[in-house]
Amino acid sequence: MRRAPTITLPADAKQRAIASLRRYFAEQLEQDVGDLKADLLLGYVLEEIGPTIYNQAIADARAFFDERAADLAALCYPAEFPYWDKR
């Protein structure tokens, strides 16, 4: 089995995430955290917790599509030999 790729963020999203972490620490914990510490924390969260979030998103998407696929059979296939059912 191949190893799952590491979760990465686009540069813009990464900068916004770092800014969000810094703000969270400042407002909720009253601590000043620099870009380096916030970046290290973000990296840890993506590596350690990210796969759990990703797996749940995949499971949610799969359940959504499985539900739609079940509906598809009922919607797409007309009843066969319906003549006698009408009587």
BELURTA-V482748 format. One record per residue. N is the residue number from 0. PSI is psi in whole degrees, 0 to 359 (999 if undefined). OMEGA is omega as a letter, one per 30 degrees, with the letter a starting at -180 (NA if undefined). D_FIRST is the distance of its C-alpha to the first C-alpha in Angstrom with 2 decimals. Layout:
N&PSI&OMEGA&D_FIRST + N&PSI&OMEGA&D_FIRST
//
This chain:
0&134&a&0.00 + 1&152&a&3.77 + 2&137&l&6.57 + 3&141&l&9.01 + 4&151&l&12.23 + 5&141&l&15.25 + 6&127&l&17.82 + 7&155&l&20.83 + 8&148&l&24.26 + 9&153&a&26.73 + 10&317&a&29.50 + 11&316&l&32.07 + 12&322&l&30.04 + 13&317&l&29.20 + 14&320&l&32.93 + 15&322&l&33.88 + 16&318&l&31.43 + 17&315&l&32.92 + 18&320&l&36.39 + 19&317&l&35.58 + 20&316&l&34.39 + 21&316&l&37.53 + 22&318&l&39.71 + 23&311&l&38.15 + 24&319&a&38.83 + 25&314&a&42.33 + 26&322&a&43.32 + 27&326&a&41.66 + 28&357&a&41.60 + 29&46&l&44.45 + 30&138&l&42.52 + 31&117&a&42.44 + 32&131&l&38.95 + 33&175&a&38.55 + 34&320&a&35.99 + 35&311&a&34.14 + 36&318&l&33.74 + 37&321&l&32.78 + 38&318&l&30.17 + 39&319&l&28.71 + 40&317&l&28.72 + 41&316&l&27.09 + 42&317&l&24.29 + 43&312&a&23.83 + 44&316&l&23.90 + 45&321&a&21.37 + 46&320&a&18.90 + 47&316&a&19.74 + 48&333&a&20.88 + 49&314&a&19.56 + 50&326&l&16.14 + 51&316&l&18.23 + 52&316&l&20.55 + 53&314&a&17.96 + 54&321&l&16.30 + 55&321&l&19.88 + 56&318&l&20.78 + 57&317&l&18.01 + 58&319&l&19.19 + 59&317&l&22.75 + 60&318&l&22.21 + 61&317&l&20.57 + 62&320&l&23.53 + 63&311&a&25.92 + 64&325&l&24.73 + 65&319&l&24.57 + 66&317&l&28.12 + 67&323&l&29.28 + 68&324&l&27.85 + 69&321&l&29.77 + 70&329&a&32.87 + 71&318&a&32.41 + 72&318&a&33.27 + 73&328&a&36.45 + 74&329&a&37.47 + 75&337&a&36.84 + 76&111&l&38.02 + 77&156&l&41.78 + 78&140&l&43.26 + 79&146&a&44.16 + 80&57&a&47.73 + 81&355&a&49.08 + 82&311&a&52.75 + 83&339&l&53.56 + 84&336&a&51.74 + 85&338&a&54.25 + 86&999&NA&57.24
//
